[in-house]
């Protein structure tokens, strides 16, 4: 039963055949309610931990990102995966089409870099 659930989850986020996964360079991304740094995990900020995550999402109507799943995460004990999913749930793509083709229904790969600077401030960037 567990295998079936995992297979269904993997099928739900697999890119459609013949369509390459979109990148942020192609469609852009704008923030939700807070600046990207508002999603930095508290404990990681206190401990001065930086990390990078990668997620794969499906672009829905109005550029919403849905069905996101984490593909890679550094410093997993610091909740960067949860912060990434929360940020992406609030964000939207900037482009409804890419090269004249609608982006709705396509997959988008997003990498987020969470960094603590020497001065102790945080920076979150998407690429």
C-alpha positions as CSV (number, residue, x, y, z in Angstrom):
1,X,0.0,0.0,0.0
2,X,2.8,2.4,0.9
3,X,4.5,1.7,-2.4
4,X,1.3,2.6,-4.3
5,X,1.0,5.9,-2.5
6,X,4.7,6.7,-3.2
7,X,4.2,5.8,-6.9
8,X,1.1,8.0,-7.1
9,X,2.9,10.9,-5.5
10,X,5.8,10.5,-7.9
11,X,3.5,10.4,-10.9
12,X,1.7,13.5,-9.7
13,X,4.9,15.6,-10.0
14,X,6.5,14.0,-13.0
15,X,6.9,16.4,-15.9
16,X,4.6,15.9,-18.9
17,X,6.3,13.8,-21.6
18,X,8.2,16.0,-24.1
19,X,8.0,19.2,-22.1
20,X,11.2,20.3,-20.4
21,X,11.0,21.5,-16.8
22,X,10.8,25.2,-16.5
23,X,13.4,27.3,-14.8
24,X,13.1,30.6,-12.9
25,X,15.1,32.3,-15.6
26,X,12.2,31.5,-18.0
27,X,9.2,32.4,-15.8
28,X,10.5,34.4,-12.8
29,X,9.1,34.3,-9.3
30,X,7.7,36.9,-6.9
31,X,7.2,36.7,-3.2
32,X,4.0,36.1,-1.2
33,X,3.1,37.9,1.9
34,X,6.6,38.3,3.3
35,X,10.0,39.1,1.9
36,X,11.9,35.8,1.2
37,X,13.9,36.3,4.4
38,X,10.7,36.1,6.4
39,X,10.7,32.3,5.7
40,X,14.2,31.7,7.2
41,X,13.9,28.9,9.9
42,X,14.3,30.5,13.3
43,X,16.6,27.9,14.8
44,X,18.9,28.0,11.7
45,X,19.0,31.8,12.0
46,X,20.0,31.6,15.7
47,X,22.6,29.0,15.0
48,X,24.0,30.8,11.9
49,X,23.3,27.9,9.6
50,X,23.1,28.4,5.8
51,X,21.7,25.8,3.3
52,X,20.4,25.3,-0.1
53,X,17.2,23.5,-1.2
54,X,15.7,22.4,-4.5
55,X,12.0,21.7,-5.1
56,X,9.9,20.6,-8.1
57,X,6.4,22.2,-8.4
58,X,3.6,22.3,-10.9
59,X,2.5,25.7,-12.2
60,X,-1.3,26.1,-11.7
61,X,-3.7,28.9,-12.7
62,X,-2.5,32.5,-12.1
63,X,1.1,31.2,-11.7
64,X,0.4,29.5,-8.3
65,X,2.9,26.7,-7.4
66,X,1.2,23.5,-6.3
67,X,2.2,19.9,-5.7
68,X,5.7,21.0,-4.6
69,X,8.1,18.4,-3.4
70,X,11.6,18.7,-2.1
71,X,14.3,17.1,-4.3
72,X,17.3,18.1,-2.3
73,X,18.0,19.8,1.0
74,X,21.1,20.7,3.0
75,X,21.1,20.8,6.9
76,X,17.9,18.8,7.0
77,X,17.7,19.1,10.8
78,X,17.0,22.9,10.5
79,X,13.6,22.8,8.7
80,X,14.9,24.3,5.5
81,X,12.6,21.9,3.6
82,X,9.5,23.1,5.5
83,X,10.6,26.8,4.9
84,X,11.0,26.1,1.2
85,X,7.5,24.5,0.9
86,X,5.9,27.4,2.8
87,X,7.7,30.0,0.7
88,X,6.7,28.3,-2.6
89,X,3.1,28.0,-1.4
90,X,2.9,31.8,-1.1
91,X,4.9,32.6,-4.3
92,X,3.7,33.0,-7.9
93,X,5.4,32.9,-11.3
94,X,5.7,36.1,-13.2
95,X,5.0,34.6,-16.7
96,X,1.8,32.9,-17.8
97,X,3.5,31.8,-21.0
98,X,7.0,30.8,-22.0
99,X,7.9,31.1,-25.7
100,X,4.2,31.4,-26.5
101,X,3.3,28.2,-24.7
102,X,1.2,28.4,-21.5
103,X,3.1,27.6,-18.3
104,X,0.0,26.2,-16.5
105,X,0.4,22.5,-15.9
106,X,4.1,22.5,-16.5
107,X,6.8,21.6,-13.9
108,X,9.1,24.3,-12.4
109,X,12.3,23.5,-10.6
110,X,13.3,26.1,-8.0
111,X,16.5,26.3,-6.0
112,X,16.6,28.4,-2.9
113,X,19.7,29.6,-1.1
114,X,19.3,30.4,2.6
115,X,22.4,32.4,3.8
116,X,23.4,34.0,7.0
117,X,25.9,36.8,6.5
118,X,28.9,37.6,8.7
119,X,26.9,40.5,10.2
120,X,24.1,38.0,11.2
121,X,21.5,39.2,8.7
122,X,19.8,36.6,6.5
123,X,19.4,36.4,2.7
124,X,17.2,34.1,0.7
125,X,17.5,34.0,-3.0
126,X,15.7,31.9,-5.6
127,X,17.2,30.6,-8.9
